[in-house]
Amino acid sequence: MDELTRIRDLAKETLEYAHCGEMNRRRELWRHHNSLHFTRPLIYIRAIPFDEFLNPRELICEDPYYRALERTFLLNRYRMKLADDYIIEPFLTVRAVLKSAPDGVYGVPAEMGEKVPGGAAAFAPSLIDEEDIEKLRVADYEVDEKATESEYDRLYEAVGGVLDVETDRQGLLCSMWANDISTVLGKLLGMEQMMWDIYDRPEWLHRLLSFMQSKILMHMDQTEAANGFRLINHQNQAMPYAEELQPPQAGKGPVKPSELWGYMASQEFTNIGPEAFKEFMFDYQKPILERYGLTAYGCCEDLTHDIGVLKSLKNLRRIAVSPFADVKKCAEQIGGDYIVSWRPNPSSAVSYGLDEDFVRKNLRETFAVFDANGCKFDITLKDVETVGGDENRIIRWTQIAREEIEKRYQ
């Protein structure tokens, strides 16, 4: 079998998954669930360490581009073994090639330093002295149409006519982890310096935050003026469906940000109190988030003490409750006004064996807390870095979660 035939056959398989009755059922479940019509918690397996247990013999393609597509399609095949509510869509996206300032979107490096064995890395800050802020530059939104067409044609040649192909044309500062300010701020300053700056040079930090916010809003304005937003640009760290918004799909648009899900987090502010979080982060994020139709907030950070701040967001719909948060205190504050995106601890769930009795106990106790507070919630298993090479561990965990849901919610 030649490699292109292999890719197109796998694309046809993914297309069958995307249009099957089960996927349509899941789409309806998420559409109602995210519009606060709660019947039972939905399950989303967000992170799968697929390379740990993917049989190398299943990867037939030698071409690196085809091999990456092959892996994507084989992951969809694995996902069909899970009993969760993840939605496989009938399209793939290719990122537009966008003009950027030299050395990064802000004109200076915003990267992690050298990695140590295992993947951890320290920050390598670019802004050290106050005058370094003068180095910041952000290019206007501009698509390199020729280079983008080349990238589109390569993907279309592989899967076009089977799966839809859509170009993601939103600005560099509009996408997840670029538009939340916090992620890039941590890289520009380093975590320790960022915390010192709140106390030692707050006016300078406000100047930096204001600059970053203005450039994100600029890219949003310029993307919208260029008809660059599409329905593929929903982002909410879940399945971005809701009764109030059109669903993710290719070939539809342009749309405005007010027709999309928006998402942000502030993981770098985990150890910063709610007052400083509001002043030095959320007040800058809020005008950006409120440009979207519905929004979701939070990733791995503990938001226990920040929920009161978040609730001022007029279009807030989903709030993350991470493994580090106090579930009871979060549930008491959130109640039934928002969707709780509960994230069980992956380490105790699947990463170091699977203790079925513990998993069931953890699920039941957490369900009871949410139910006692009238919460509408779903379950996201994320940040699973290892399953010890056991492909059945996530499958079994999902089955257990499904069993406990069906026992409690009829």
Disulfide bonds with the S-S distance in Angstrom:
none
